[in-house]
Amino acid sequence: MEACEHERWSAAGVNAVHAATSIVDALLIQERGLRCTSSNHMDLVELLGLELPDLPDVKVAQKHLRHILSEKNRVEYEARPFSKSDATAMVQHLQRLTDWISRHRT
């Protein structure tokens, strides 16, 4: 991710949040013709499990998505610094989520 290469840790975190929500919405649109419209991003985690419960390892994918989204407010709105290790963890969860979606899309 370019933001990591340039040591923009907060930008990497924000990008991870937006990428995760976009790819999960895309999967839900593809598989069920719907997307999450809730203003609470954590509802996307639940919707993924409710709508695609038969996909292998969906609970693992939910864990990765939950981790990314749990950092959303911190990285987007709080004054606390977002560190390299914070960004690295989010990007790793995003990569695992992306890999899972690539394996299971029809």
All heavy atoms as an XYZ file, in Angstrom:
844
protein
N       0.857     -1.166      0.000
C       0.000      0.000      0.000
C       0.908      1.236      0.000
O       1.832      1.342      0.789
C      -0.906     -0.050      1.228
C      -1.917      1.043      1.284
S      -3.022      0.953      2.698
C      -4.192     -0.242      2.139
N       0.624      2.136     -0.902
C       1.457      3.323     -1.082
C       1.586      4.157      0.190
O       2.665      4.679      0.485
C       0.889      4.192     -2.213
C       1.772      5.363     -2.549
C       1.237      6.166     -3.713
O       0.688      5.569     -4.655
O       1.374      7.401     -3.661
N       0.518      4.277      0.947
C       0.574      5.075      2.184
C       1.610      4.507      3.146
O       2.325      5.264      3.810
C      -0.796      5.139      2.846
N       1.710      3.195      3.220
C       2.727      2.577      4.095
C       4.135      2.852      3.573
O       5.033      3.130      4.359
C       2.493      1.075      4.214
S       1.083      0.634      5.242
N       4.293      2.759      2.271
C       5.601      3.016      1.673
C       6.104      4.416      2.001
O       7.298      4.640      2.123
C       5.545      2.822      0.158
C       5.333      1.387     -0.258
C       5.066      1.249     -1.744
O       5.280      2.220     -2.509
O       4.627      0.154     -2.141
N       5.170      5.358      2.143
C       5.533      6.740      2.450
C       5.359      7.078      3.932
O       5.386      8.258      4.296
C       4.710      7.704      1.578
C       5.019      7.577      0.121
N       6.202      8.010     -0.430
C       4.315      7.026     -0.890
C       6.203      7.745     -1.726
N       5.073      7.142     -2.030
N       5.184      6.023      4.738
C       5.073      6.152      6.192
C       3.929      7.071      6.619
O       4.005      7.782      7.603
C       6.400      6.584      6.808
C       7.504      5.572      6.554
C       8.817      5.933      7.198
O       8.892      6.926      7.953
O       9.799      5.195      6.962
N       2.847      7.022      5.886
C       1.631      7.760      6.249
C       0.684      6.765      6.906
O      -0.210      6.208      6.284
C       1.014      8.396      5.004
C       1.870      9.530      4.476
C       1.147     10.261      3.362
N       2.095     10.307      2.255
C       1.796     10.153      0.984
N       0.562      9.960      0.611
N       2.718     10.208      0.072
N       0.920      6.542      8.185
C       0.248      5.464      8.908
C      -1.257      5.704      9.034
O      -2.047      4.774      8.875
C       0.908      5.232     10.260
C       2.400      5.118     10.159
C       3.322      5.853     10.833
C       3.147      4.232      9.314
N       4.595      5.483     10.466
C       4.521      4.493      9.529
C       2.804      3.248      8.377
C       5.526      3.800      8.873
C       3.803      2.557      7.714
C       5.149      2.846      7.960
N      -1.652      6.913      9.318
C      -3.084      7.207      9.417
C      -3.775      7.015      8.073
O      -4.877      6.461      7.997
C      -3.317      8.624      9.927
O      -2.908      8.734     11.266
N      -3.141      7.460      7.018
C      -3.717      7.290      5.680
C      -3.852      5.808      5.341
O      -4.860      5.390      4.754
C      -2.863      7.994      4.633
N      -2.877      5.015      5.724
C      -2.951      3.566      5.484
C      -4.140      2.970      6.230
O      -4.864      2.120      5.692
C      -1.659      2.888      5.910
N      -4.358      3.425      7.452
C      -5.486      2.936      8.232
C      -6.821      3.321      7.617
O      -7.736      2.497      7.508
N      -6.942      4.569      7.213
C      -8.183      5.033      6.575
C      -8.428      4.263      5.282
O      -9.555      3.831      5.001
C      -8.132      6.556      6.313
C      -9.301      6.998      5.437
C      -8.128      7.323      7.626
N      -7.380      4.077      4.495
C      -7.516      3.322      3.248
C      -7.961      1.887      3.515
O      -8.777      1.339      2.766
C      -6.205      3.318      2.466
C      -5.884      4.659      1.857
O      -6.752      5.510      1.698
N      -4.619      4.867      1.517
N      -7.436      1.276      4.574
C      -7.819     -0.094      4.917
C      -9.301     -0.173      5.273
O      -9.999     -1.100      4.852
C      -6.959     -0.617      6.067
N      -9.783      0.807      6.026
C     -11.207      0.834      6.394
C     -12.070      0.926      5.140
O     -13.020      0.150      4.955
C     -11.515      2.014      7.349
C     -13.023      2.222      7.500
C     -10.869      1.790      8.705
N     -11.753      1.856      4.266
C     -12.565      2.049      3.061
C     -12.469      0.855      2.116
O     -13.484      0.443      1.531
C     -12.181      3.349      2.355
C     -12.544      4.555      3.151
N     -13.841      4.992      3.280
C     -11.791      5.406      3.896
C     -13.875      6.059      4.062
N     -12.640      6.328      4.446
N     -11.297      0.293      1.993
C     -11.134     -0.872      1.122
C     -11.917     -2.065      1.663
O     -12.586     -2.775      0.901
C      -9.654     -1.222      0.985
N     -11.847     -2.290      2.972
C     -12.545     -3.429      3.569
C     -14.054     -3.314      3.379
O     -14.713     -4.287      2.987
C     -12.196     -3.539      5.054
N     -14.600     -2.141      3.648
C     -16.047     -1.984      3.488
C     -16.449     -2.124      2.020
O     -17.477     -2.741      1.716
C     -16.551     -0.647      4.062
O     -15.882      0.436      3.439
C     -16.354     -0.582      5.566
N     -15.634     -1.620      1.137
C     -15.953     -1.706     -0.291
C     -15.919     -3.133     -0.809
O     -16.814     -3.554     -1.554
C     -14.988     -0.845     -1.113
O     -15.187      0.508     -0.822
N     -14.919     -3.906     -0.413
C     -14.831     -5.268     -0.951
C     -15.893     -6.177     -0.350
O     -16.402     -7.051     -1.039
C     -13.424     -5.881     -0.807
C     -12.999     -6.011      0.644
C     -12.405     -5.111     -1.618
C     -11.705     -6.780      0.858
N     -16.253     -5.955      0.904
C     -17.317     -6.767      1.495
C     -18.662     -6.373      0.889
O     -19.479     -7.246      0.572
C     -17.312     -6.683      3.033
C     -18.533     -7.369      3.628
C     -16.038     -7.329      3.583
N     -18.902     -5.092      0.711
C     -20.122     -4.670      0.019
C     -20.181     -5.273     -1.385
O     -21.231     -5.751     -1.827
C     -20.204     -3.143     -0.083
C     -20.887     -2.496      1.102
O     -21.637     -3.180      1.835
O     -20.685     -1.280      1.291
N     -19.070     -5.267     -2.105
C     -19.037     -5.827     -3.454
C     -19.375     -7.314     -3.437
O     -20.130     -7.797     -4.293
C     -17.667     -5.598     -4.095
N     -18.849     -8.048     -2.469
C     -19.160     -9.467     -2.354
C     -20.647     -9.679     -2.067
O     -21.290    -10.532     -2.675
C     -18.314    -10.110     -1.251
C     -18.576    -11.594     -0.999
C     -18.178    -12.428     -2.203
C     -17.830    -12.054      0.256
N     -21.198     -8.883     -1.157
C     -22.622     -9.011     -0.834
C     -23.505     -8.646     -2.028
O     -24.539     -9.282     -2.255
C     -22.964     -8.142      0.378
C     -22.445     -8.663      1.710
C     -22.564     -7.593      2.786
C     -23.179     -9.935      2.117
N     -23.098     -7.655     -2.785
C     -23.849     -7.289     -3.991
C     -23.803     -8.434     -4.997
O     -24.822     -8.828     -5.568
C     -23.312     -5.983     -4.605
C     -23.667     -4.790     -3.702
C     -23.842     -5.779     -6.022
C     -22.919     -3.515     -4.033
N     -22.622     -8.980     -5.181
C     -22.457    -10.075     -6.140
C     -23.253    -11.305     -5.720
O     -23.933    -11.922     -6.546
C     -20.981    -10.451     -6.247
C     -20.722    -11.664     -7.119
C     -19.264    -12.033     -7.147
O     -18.433    -11.201     -7.469
N     -18.952    -13.263     -6.800
N     -23.194    -11.653     -4.453
C     -23.802    -12.898     -3.987
C     -25.287    -12.779     -3.660
O     -26.034    -13.733     -3.826
C     -23.055    -13.416     -2.755
C     -21.616    -13.787     -3.028
C     -21.498    -14.968     -3.983
O     -22.316    -15.906     -3.902
O     -20.579    -14.940     -4.834
N     -25.705    -11.613     -3.150
C     -27.086    -11.475     -2.674
C     -27.824    -10.263     -3.244
O     -28.986    -10.053     -2.950
C     -27.119    -11.373     -1.151
C     -26.645    -12.590     -0.413
C     -27.649    -13.732     -0.576
N     -27.269    -14.860      0.247
C     -26.561    -15.901     -0.180
N     -26.158    -15.941     -1.426
N     -26.259    -16.883      0.630
N     -27.125     -9.448     -4.019
C     -27.766     -8.279     -4.599
C     -28.089     -7.204     -3.579
O     -28.996     -6.411     -3.783
N     -27.349     -7.173     -2.488
C     -27.588     -6.157     -1.464
C     -26.284     -5.648     -0.901
O     -25.240     -6.272     -1.041
C     -28.474     -6.707     -0.346
C     -27.963     -7.917      0.434
C     -27.145     -7.495      1.628
C     -29.138     -8.745      0.902
N     -26.386     -4.472     -0.285
C     -25.229     -3.907      0.413
C     -25.712     -3.340      1.729
O     -26.894     -3.057      1.911
C     -24.517     -2.852     -0.413
C     -25.321     -1.623     -0.731
C     -24.579     -0.655     -1.640
N     -23.514      0.052     -0.976
C     -23.674      1.158     -0.257
N     -24.875      1.673     -0.090
N     -22.658      1.746      0.300
N     -24.795     -3.167      2.637
C     -25.123     -2.646      3.963
C     -25.373     -1.141      3.848
O     -24.539     -0.404      3.332
C     -23.985     -2.925      4.931
S     -24.368     -2.489      6.632
N     -26.529     -0.702      4.339
C     -26.868      0.722      4.298
C     -26.855      1.349      5.683
O     -27.153      2.527      5.827
C     -28.254      0.940      3.659
O     -29.226      0.222      4.416
C     -28.258      0.481      2.208
N     -26.497      0.577      6.676
C     -26.468      1.072      8.048
C     -25.363      2.101      8.228
O     -24.289      2.004      7.618
C     -26.242     -0.089      9.011
O     -26.056      0.379     10.330
N     -25.604      3.071      9.083
C     -24.562      4.047      9.397
C     -23.555      3.467     10.388
O     -22.473      4.024     10.575
C     -25.183      5.325      9.966
O     -25.893      5.021     11.152
N     -23.882      2.353     10.997
C     -22.964      1.661     11.902
C     -22.176      0.636     11.081
O     -22.721     -0.388     10.664
C     -23.742      0.984     13.028
C     -22.844      0.242     13.996
O     -21.652      0.057     13.752
N     -23.415     -0.199     15.096
N     -20.917      0.904     10.869
C     -20.105      0.029     10.026
C     -19.985     -1.384     10.577
O     -19.800     -2.336      9.818
C     -18.716      0.643      9.809
C     -18.715      1.737      8.815
N     -19.111      3.019      9.123
C     -18.401      1.754      7.506
C     -19.011      3.776      8.053
N     -18.596      3.036      7.054
N     -20.107     -1.558     11.882
C     -20.018     -2.901     12.461
C     -21.185     -3.782     12.018
O     -21.090     -4.999     12.050
C     -19.963     -2.832     13.984
C     -18.604     -2.464     14.520
S     -17.363     -3.683     14.037
C     -15.986     -3.075     14.977
N     -22.275     -3.168     11.575
C     -23.395     -3.958     11.056
C     -22.981     -4.745      9.819
O     -23.559     -5.795      9.526
C     -24.588     -3.057     10.744
C     -25.265     -2.529     11.994
O     -25.012     -3.061     13.097
O     -26.052     -1.567     11.866
N     -21.978     -4.270      9.108
C     -21.475     -4.981      7.936
C     -20.892     -6.337      8.336
O     -21.043     -7.319      7.616
C     -20.429     -4.124      7.212
C     -19.858     -4.664      5.909
C     -20.966     -4.932      4.888
C     -18.841     -3.675      5.351
N     -20.259     -6.391      9.493
C     -19.697     -7.653      9.986
C     -20.818     -8.670     10.174
O     -20.712     -9.827      9.735
C     -18.942     -7.436     11.325
C     -18.445     -8.756     11.879
C     -17.794     -6.444     11.151
N     -21.895     -8.238     10.818
C     -23.027     -9.131     11.071
C     -23.731     -9.520      9.777
O     -24.115    -10.680      9.593
C     -24.007     -8.481     12.044
C     -23.395     -8.171     13.399
C     -22.650     -9.340     14.026
O     -23.186    -10.467     14.036
O     -21.516     -9.125     14.497
N     -23.904     -8.568      8.870
C     -24.570     -8.846      7.604
C     -23.795     -9.891      6.798
O     -24.397    -10.784      6.189
C     -24.730     -7.555      6.793
C     -25.565     -7.661      5.526
C     -26.999     -8.083      5.841
C     -25.558     -6.325      4.792
N     -22.500     -9.804      6.821
C     -21.662    -10.779      6.120
C     -21.966    -12.187      6.622
O     -22.176    -13.108      5.827
C     -20.180    -10.440      6.320
C     -19.159    -11.396      5.713
C     -19.305    -11.466      4.197
C     -17.753    -10.954      6.100
N     -22.009    -12.361      7.938
C     -22.297    -13.675      8.505
C     -23.723    -14.135      8.274
O     -23.975    -15.323      8.050
N     -24.666    -13.206      8.318
C     -26.081    -13.552      8.118
C     -26.387    -13.939      6.670
O     -27.166    -14.853      6.410
C     -26.980    -12.383      8.520
C     -27.107    -12.113     10.006
C     -27.862    -10.809     10.240
C     -27.815    -13.265     10.700
N     -25.792    -13.216      5.747
C     -26.105    -13.438      4.337
C     -25.269    -14.528      3.674
O     -25.698    -15.129      2.700
C     -25.958    -12.135      3.550
C     -27.023    -11.121      3.876
C     -28.425    -11.583      3.496
O     -28.585    -12.297      2.488
O     -29.372    -11.220      4.216
N     -24.076    -14.767      4.180
C     -23.188    -15.755      3.557
C     -22.672    -16.772      4.586
O     -21.470    -17.056      4.641
C     -22.021    -15.041      2.873
C     -22.426    -14.023      1.806
C     -21.220    -13.248      1.312
C     -23.151    -14.693      0.651
N     -23.569    -17.346      5.379
C     -23.127    -18.224      6.462
C     -22.491    -19.524      5.989
O     -21.742    -20.156      6.745
C     -24.419    -18.511      7.238
C     -25.489    -18.410      6.202
C     -25.028    -17.288      5.287
N     -22.759    -19.918      4.760
C     -22.252    -21.190      4.264
C     -20.873    -21.101      3.610
O     -20.292    -22.131      3.256
C     -23.241    -21.799      3.268
C     -24.572    -22.127      3.933
O     -24.584    -22.422      5.145
O     -25.601    -22.059      3.238
N     -20.368    -19.885      3.455
C     -19.021    -19.773      2.889
C     -18.005    -20.263      3.913
O     -18.079    -19.901      5.092
C     -18.700    -18.330      2.496
C     -19.342    -17.816      1.223
C     -18.879    -16.389      0.942
C     -19.011    -18.697      0.038
N     -17.063    -21.078      3.472
C     -16.046    -21.562      4.413
C     -15.286    -20.401      5.060
O     -14.958    -19.418      4.399
C     -15.107    -22.392      3.523
C     -15.936    -22.758      2.334
C     -16.891    -21.625      2.134
N     -15.072    -20.532      6.338
C     -14.276    -19.565      7.112
C     -14.882    -18.172      7.167
O     -14.165    -17.191      7.372
C     -12.841    -19.482      6.584
C     -12.115    -20.811      6.645
O     -12.305    -21.537      7.641
O     -11.375    -21.122      5.704
N     -16.196    -18.051      7.033
C     -16.815    -16.728      7.096
C     -16.573    -16.086      8.460
O     -16.390    -14.877      8.559
C     -18.328    -16.765      6.744
C     -19.146    -17.444      7.816
C     -18.840    -15.354      6.471
N     -16.494    -16.880      9.510
C     -16.245    -16.315     10.840
C     -14.843    -15.722     10.930
O     -14.634    -14.716     11.591
C     -16.480    -17.366     11.921
C     -17.949    -17.758     12.012
C     -18.319    -18.229     13.378
C     -19.756    -18.647     13.471
N     -20.730    -17.642     13.221
N     -13.902    -16.326     10.253
C     -12.534    -15.784     10.211
C     -12.541    -14.458      9.451
O     -11.923    -13.479      9.877
C     -11.558    -16.792      9.574
C     -10.178    -16.183      9.400
C     -11.486    -18.063     10.420
N     -13.270    -14.422      8.339
C     -13.376    -13.174      7.570
C     -14.033    -12.087      8.404
O     -13.593    -10.930      8.387
C     -14.165    -13.415      6.290
N     -15.062    -12.449      9.163
C     -15.714    -11.483     10.042
C     -14.725    -10.947     11.077
O     -14.754     -9.767     11.404
C     -16.905    -12.122     10.760
C     -18.113    -12.337      9.880
C     -19.218    -13.038     10.632
O     -19.115    -14.217     10.955
N     -20.281    -12.299     10.916
N     -13.864    -11.802     11.588
C     -12.866    -11.374     12.574
C     -11.933    -10.328     11.971
O     -11.640     -9.301     12.597
C     -12.054    -12.582     13.065
C     -10.980    -12.213     14.080
C     -10.038    -13.363     14.326
C      -9.005    -13.333     13.239
N      -7.775    -14.006     13.435
N     -11.489    -10.556     10.750
C     -10.592     -9.597     10.101
C     -11.312     -8.268      9.853
O     -10.767     -7.198     10.131
C     -10.049    -10.159      8.788
C      -9.153    -11.330      8.977
N      -8.025    -11.294      9.774
C      -9.217    -12.589      8.487
C      -7.439    -12.479      9.752
N      -8.145    -13.274      8.982
N     -12.540     -8.345      9.359
C     -13.317     -7.140      9.119
C     -13.587     -6.395     10.423
O     -13.455     -5.169     10.493
C     -14.634     -7.493      8.420
C     -15.564     -6.335      8.077
C     -14.873     -5.314      7.168
C     -16.837     -6.863      7.435
N     -13.937     -7.119     11.461
C     -14.211     -6.504     12.767
C     -12.980     -5.765     13.286
O     -13.076     -4.648     13.804
C     -14.655     -7.570     13.767
C     -15.125     -7.004     15.085
C     -15.649     -8.098     16.026
N     -16.885     -8.681     15.515
C     -17.011     -9.916     15.022
N     -15.965    -10.727     14.989
N     -18.173    -10.348     14.572
N     -11.812     -6.376     13.135
C     -10.583     -5.725     13.598
C     -10.357     -4.406     12.859
O     -10.053     -3.383     13.476
C      -9.364     -6.633     13.418
C      -8.104     -5.959     13.835
N      -7.654     -5.967     15.122
C      -7.228     -5.196     13.134
C      -6.542     -5.237     15.200
N      -6.265     -4.768     13.999
N     -10.520     -4.437     11.561
C     -10.312     -3.227     10.754
C     -11.298     -2.141     11.170
O     -10.919     -0.992     11.426
C     -10.444     -3.543      9.251
C      -9.304     -4.459      8.802
C     -10.461     -2.255      8.429
C      -9.539     -5.115      7.444
N     -12.562     -2.511     11.258
C     -13.592     -1.522     11.566
C     -13.511     -1.016     13.002
O     -13.940      0.105     13.281
C     -14.977     -2.099     11.273
C     -15.246     -2.407      9.800
C     -16.639     -2.998      9.635
C     -15.062     -1.188      8.927
N     -12.952     -1.825     13.892
C     -12.826     -1.384     15.289
C     -11.855     -0.219     15.427
O     -11.891      0.519     16.401
C     -12.394     -2.541     16.190
O     -11.043     -2.891     15.944
N     -11.002     -0.033     14.449
C     -10.025      1.055     14.458
C     -10.515      2.296     13.699
O      -9.835      3.316     13.663
C      -8.700      0.587     13.861
C      -7.997     -0.485     14.663
C      -7.468      0.035     15.978
O      -7.082      1.219     16.058
O      -7.440     -0.747     16.940
N     -11.693      2.197     13.076
C     -12.188      3.270     12.217
C     -12.244      4.627     12.921
O     -11.676      5.604     12.433
C     -13.565      2.918     11.673
C     -14.151      3.991     10.771
C     -15.570      3.646     10.370
C     -16.163      4.640      9.431
N     -16.090      6.032      9.828
N     -12.936      4.707     14.033
C     -13.056      6.001     14.721
C     -11.707      6.534     15.158
O     -11.436      7.730     15.036
C     -13.989      5.887     15.925
C     -15.436      5.894     15.506
O     -15.778      6.257     14.390
N     -16.306      5.475     16.400
N     -10.880      5.651     15.653
C      -9.562      6.084     16.117
C      -8.746      6.699     14.986
O      -8.205      7.798     15.116
C      -8.808      4.913     16.724
C      -7.451      5.317     17.213
C      -6.780      4.193     17.959
N      -5.370      4.516     18.022
C      -4.411      3.657     17.787
N      -4.685      2.412     17.523
N      -3.164      4.032     17.842
N      -8.666      6.003     13.869
C      -7.814      6.482     12.781
C      -8.420      7.691     12.073
O      -7.693      8.570     11.610
C      -7.481      5.346     11.786
C      -8.680      4.955     10.963
C      -6.317      5.732     10.883
N      -9.752      7.769     12.024
C     -10.374      8.867     11.286
C     -10.624     10.111     12.121
O     -10.605     11.213     11.594
C     -11.688      8.398     10.644
C     -11.460      7.448      9.488
C     -12.733      7.064      8.760
O     -13.831      7.306      9.285
O     -12.616      6.516      7.660
N     -10.874      9.947     13.422
C     -11.343     11.096     14.191
C     -10.541     11.456     15.433
O     -10.605     12.584     15.883
C     -12.806     10.877     14.608
C     -13.705     10.603     13.437
C     -14.338      9.377     13.306
C     -13.904     11.558     12.440
C     -15.170      9.119     12.224
C     -14.720     11.300     11.354
C     -15.353     10.078     11.254
O     -16.154      9.816     10.184
N      -9.839     10.498     15.999
C      -9.157     10.776     17.261
C      -7.788     11.403     17.034
O      -7.168     11.215     15.991
C      -9.009      9.495     18.085
C     -10.337      8.973     18.576
C     -10.208      7.722     19.429
O      -9.089      7.404     19.876
O     -11.241      7.074     19.654
N      -7.328     12.112     18.040
C      -6.046     12.805     17.946
C      -4.866     11.878     18.253
O      -3.731     12.233     17.964
C      -6.031     13.990     18.908
N      -5.151     10.716     18.833
C      -4.048      9.796     19.144
C      -3.317      9.392     17.870
O      -3.943      9.108     16.854
C      -4.573      8.519     19.805
C      -5.039      8.694     21.198
C      -5.385      7.367     21.835
N      -6.558      6.774     21.192
C      -6.866      5.492     21.264
N      -6.104      4.651     21.915
N      -7.955      5.034     20.679
N      -1.998      9.356     17.937
C      -1.236      8.986     16.736
C      -1.496      7.528     16.333
O      -1.693      6.670     17.180
C       0.222      9.175     17.136
C       0.243      9.492     18.574
C      -1.142      9.673     19.062
N      -1.496      7.308     15.059
C      -1.642      5.970     14.500
C      -0.249      5.531     14.086
O       0.388      6.158     13.243
C      -2.599      6.025     13.308
C      -3.302      4.739     13.050
C      -4.275      4.279     13.921
C      -3.014      3.985     11.931
C      -4.943      3.089     13.680
C      -3.661      2.800     11.678
C      -4.629      2.349     12.549
N       0.233      4.458     14.669
C       1.629      4.053     14.504
C       1.829      3.104     13.321
O       0.869      2.599     12.734
C       2.115      3.366     15.778
O       1.479      2.100     15.909
N       3.076      2.858     13.047
C       3.441      1.906     12.004
C       2.869      0.535     12.323
O       2.326     -0.130     11.447
C       4.966      1.821     11.876
C       5.439      0.812     10.864
C       6.949      0.761     10.786
C       7.397     -0.246      9.747
N       8.867     -0.281      9.632
N       2.973      0.097     13.574
C       2.456     -1.222     13.930
C       0.932     -1.269     13.820
O       0.371     -2.292     13.427
C       2.920     -1.650     15.324
O       2.406     -0.790     16.310
N       0.255     -0.164     14.144
C      -1.194     -0.096     13.973
C      -1.568     -0.264     12.496
O      -2.450     -1.045     12.145
C      -1.752      1.247     14.463
C      -1.590      1.474     15.946
O      -1.610      0.496     16.722
O      -1.443      2.655     16.333
N      -0.896      0.491     11.652
C      -1.182      0.440     10.216
C      -0.839     -0.926      9.643
O      -1.606     -1.482      8.843
C      -0.398      1.531      9.488
N       0.279     -1.478     10.059
C       0.694     -2.791      9.568
C      -0.334     -3.857      9.924
O      -0.683     -4.700      9.089
C       2.081     -3.161     10.121
O       3.020     -2.174      9.692
C       2.533     -4.523      9.645
N      -0.830     -3.814     11.145
C      -1.846     -4.786     11.569
C      -3.111     -4.653     10.727
O      -3.681     -5.660     10.283
C      -2.167     -4.609     13.046
N      -3.546     -3.425     10.492
C      -4.753     -3.228      9.684
C      -4.550     -3.725      8.257
O      -5.434     -4.368      7.692
C      -5.164     -1.764      9.682
C      -5.870     -1.355     10.945
S      -6.473      0.328     10.879
C      -7.923      0.154      9.855
N      -3.408     -3.434      7.689
C      -3.135     -3.859      6.316
C      -3.065     -5.385      6.234
O      -3.549     -5.990      5.271
C      -1.851     -3.186      5.775
C      -1.411     -3.804      4.458
C      -2.080     -1.686      5.619
N      -2.514     -6.029      7.254
C      -2.470     -7.499      7.274
C      -3.884     -8.085      7.342
O      -4.193     -9.043      6.626
C      -1.636     -7.997      8.446
C      -0.158     -7.797      8.244
C       0.655     -8.179      9.472
O       0.148     -8.269     10.585
N       1.939     -8.401      9.266
N      -4.722     -7.508      8.182
C      -6.109     -7.980      8.253
C      -6.816     -7.755      6.917
O      -7.577     -8.611      6.460
C      -6.868     -7.281      9.381
C      -6.551     -7.841     10.733
N      -7.066     -9.028     11.181
C      -5.768     -7.375     11.721
C      -6.633     -9.272     12.401
N      -5.834     -8.271     12.750
N      -6.568     -6.618      6.297
C      -7.159     -6.336      4.993
C      -6.696     -7.349      3.955
O      -7.497     -7.860      3.164
C      -6.817     -4.918      4.527
C      -7.314     -4.545      3.136
C      -8.836     -4.598      3.053
C      -6.793     -3.164      2.748
N      -5.417     -7.675      3.958
C      -4.894     -8.647      2.995
C      -5.541    -10.016      3.202
O      -5.921    -10.690      2.246
C      -3.368     -8.757      3.110
C      -2.755     -9.656      2.052
C      -3.020     -9.154      0.647
O      -2.682     -8.043      0.321
N      -3.645     -9.972     -0.187
N      -5.698    -10.417      4.449
C      -6.330    -11.710      4.735
C      -7.796    -11.715      4.318
O      -8.292    -12.709      3.789
C      -6.161    -12.045      6.211
C      -4.710    -12.342      6.546
C      -4.485    -12.499      8.016
N      -3.056    -12.700      8.258
C      -2.430    -12.303      9.334
N      -3.086    -11.696     10.315
N      -1.137    -12.511      9.477
N      -8.486    -10.608      4.556
C      -9.878    -10.485      4.132
C      -9.975    -10.536      2.608
O     -10.825    -11.240      2.049
C     -10.473     -9.180      4.667
C     -11.926     -8.885      4.317
C     -12.862     -9.941      4.890
C     -12.315     -7.496      4.807
N      -9.110     -9.822      1.938
C      -9.083     -9.805      0.475
C      -8.780    -11.200     -0.078
O      -9.421    -11.646     -1.040
C      -8.038     -8.789     -0.029
O      -8.362     -7.508      0.500
C      -8.010     -8.703     -1.538
N      -7.831    -11.892      0.535
C      -7.502    -13.250      0.101
C      -8.710    -14.166      0.266
O      -9.004    -14.998     -0.615
C      -6.317    -13.806      0.890
C      -5.004    -13.121      0.558
O      -4.927    -12.387     -0.456
O      -4.053    -13.286      1.348
N      -9.426    -14.037      1.385
C     -10.606    -14.865      1.625
C     -11.663    -14.599      0.554
O     -12.236    -15.538     -0.003
C     -11.165    -14.582      3.031
C     -12.428    -15.312      3.316
C     -12.542    -16.619      3.707
C     -13.758    -14.802      3.204
N     -13.874    -16.940      3.855
C     -14.633    -15.847      3.555
C     -14.290    -13.564      2.857
C     -16.017    -15.685      3.566
C     -15.672    -13.408      2.857
C     -16.510    -14.452      3.213
N     -11.908    -13.345      0.268
C     -12.915    -13.008     -0.745
C     -12.501    -13.552     -2.105
O     -13.310    -14.119     -2.837
C     -13.163    -11.487     -0.794
C     -13.947    -11.069      0.454
C     -13.917    -11.089     -2.069
C     -14.129     -9.589      0.628
N     -11.232    -13.456     -2.436
C     -10.745    -13.978     -3.726
C     -10.954    -15.482     -3.834
O     -11.283    -15.995     -4.907
C      -9.262    -13.662     -3.895
O      -9.075    -12.285     -4.016
N     -10.812    -16.187     -2.731
C     -10.991    -17.636     -2.736
C     -12.461    -18.055     -2.843
O     -12.751    -19.136     -3.337
C     -10.404    -18.268     -1.473
C      -8.912    -18.336     -1.419
C      -8.418    -19.219     -0.286
N      -8.999    -18.924      1.007
C      -8.536    -18.039      1.896
N      -7.460    -17.327      1.601
N      -9.120    -17.855      3.055
N     -13.369    -17.209     -2.375
C     -14.751    -17.642     -2.236
C     -15.755    -16.955     -3.142
O     -16.936    -17.240     -3.051
C     -15.186    -17.511     -0.774
C     -14.367    -18.348      0.134
N     -14.339    -19.713      0.048
C     -13.502    -18.016      1.104
C     -13.512    -20.202      0.945
N     -12.987    -19.197      1.602
N     -15.318    -16.070     -3.964
C     -16.303    -15.436     -4.846
C     -16.634    -16.409     -5.977
O     -15.799    -17.211     -6.388
C     -15.834    -14.101     -5.362
C     -14.617    -14.196     -6.212
C     -14.095    -12.850     -6.563
N     -12.842    -13.121     -7.255
C     -12.326    -12.335     -8.123
N     -12.891    -11.217     -8.417
N     -11.209    -12.650     -8.726
N     -17.844    -16.286     -6.439
C     -18.289    -17.225     -7.474
C     -18.093    -16.642     -8.848
O     -17.935    -15.480     -9.041
C     -19.781    -17.583     -7.296
O     -20.549    -16.392     -7.313
C     -19.972    -18.362     -6.042
